[in-house]
Amino acid sequence: MRLKFTKKERLCSQKLINQLFVEGKGLYYFPFRLVYSLTEKKEENTPVQIVISVPKRNHKHAVKRNILKRRIREAYRKKKHRFYANLPLGCTINLMLIYVSSTISTYGEIESKLIPALDILVKRVEKDFNISIRPID
């Protein structure tokens, strides 16, 4: 698998993002809040479409928000193959990753927290939607 973060993997549709907040389910794993929903897989879609958010309430300066978004995006890009391997085949997960901490974490801290958060998400999807998923390695 190529370790790229393509446009198809980004959730850009305002309609789908609003639907996430209305119909989606949430989970909290510090420093992240994950809001997710399952949709039917279309031909061109990837297994996960993601949007990353760092609230202005916690980080007033755009520079700090952008640094955190870059770090989260890079950690996700490097570890997504592990996440994709454990997902169901016939659907797409729309996911919003919200960074809720008021401190600026290093890349290593973000990566070490993102991996278990994604593992918990896989287990939660299996439980909530009664889908059998391949075991986590």
RAFEN-V784207 format. One record per backbone hydrogen bond with DSSP energy under -1.0 kcal/mol. CO is the residue of the C=O (numbers start at 1). NH is the residue of the N-H. E is the energy in kcal/mol with one decimal. If there is no record, write none. Layout:
co->CO nh->NH e->E
co->CO nh->NH e->E
This chain:
co->2 nh->4 e->-1.6
co->7 nh->10 e->-1.2
co->9 nh->50 e->-2.7
co->13 nh->17 e->-2.2
co->14 nh->18 e->-2.4
co->15 nh->19 e->-2.0
co->16 nh->20 e->-1.7
co->17 nh->21 e->-1.3
co->18 nh->22 e->-1.6
co->19 nh->23 e->-3.1
co->20 nh->24 e->-1.6
co->25 nh->36 e->-3.1
co->27 nh->34 e->-3.2
co->29 nh->32 e->-3.2
co->31 nh->100 e->-2.7
co->32 nh->29 e->-2.7
co->33 nh->98 e->-2.8
co->34 nh->27 e->-2.3
co->35 nh->96 e->-2.7
co->36 nh->25 e->-2.9
co->37 nh->94 e->-2.8
co->39 nh->92 e->-3.0
co->47 nh->93 e->-2.7
co->49 nh->95 e->-3.1
co->50 nh->11 e->-2.2
co->51 nh->97 e->-2.7
co->53 nh->99 e->-2.6
co->55 nh->59 e->-1.5
co->61 nh->65 e->-1.8
co->62 nh->66 e->-2.8
co->63 nh->67 e->-2.1
co->64 nh->68 e->-2.2
co->65 nh->69 e->-2.4
co->66 nh->70 e->-2.5
co->67 nh->71 e->-2.2
co->68 nh->72 e->-2.6
co->69 nh->73 e->-2.7
co->70 nh->74 e->-2.4
co->71 nh->75 e->-2.3
co->72 nh->76 e->-2.5
co->73 nh->77 e->-2.6
co->74 nh->78 e->-2.1
co->75 nh->79 e->-1.5
co->76 nh->80 e->-1.3
co->79 nh->83 e->-1.2
co->80 nh->84 e->-3.4
co->81 nh->85 e->-1.6
co->83 nh->86 e->-1.1
co->84 nh->87 e->-1.5
co->90 nh->41 e->-1.4
co->92 nh->39 e->-2.8
co->93 nh->49 e->-2.6
co->94 nh->37 e->-1.8
co->95 nh->51 e->-2.1
co->96 nh->35 e->-2.1
co->97 nh->53 e->-3.0
co->98 nh->33 e->-2.4
co->106 nh->110 e->-2.2
co->107 nh->111 e->-2.7
co->108 nh->112 e->-2.3
co->109 nh->113 e->-1.4
co->110 nh->114 e->-2.2
co->111 nh->115 e->-1.8
co->113 nh->117 e->-1.3
co->114 nh->118 e->-2.3
co->115 nh->119 e->-1.9
co->116 nh->120 e->-2.5
co->117 nh->121 e->-1.9
co->118 nh->122 e->-2.0
co->119 nh->123 e->-1.9
co->120 nh->124 e->-2.5
co->121 nh->125 e->-2.5
co->122 nh->126 e->-2.0
co->123 nh->127 e->-2.1
co->124 nh->128 e->-3.3
co->125 nh->129 e->-2.2
co->126 nh->131 e->-1.0
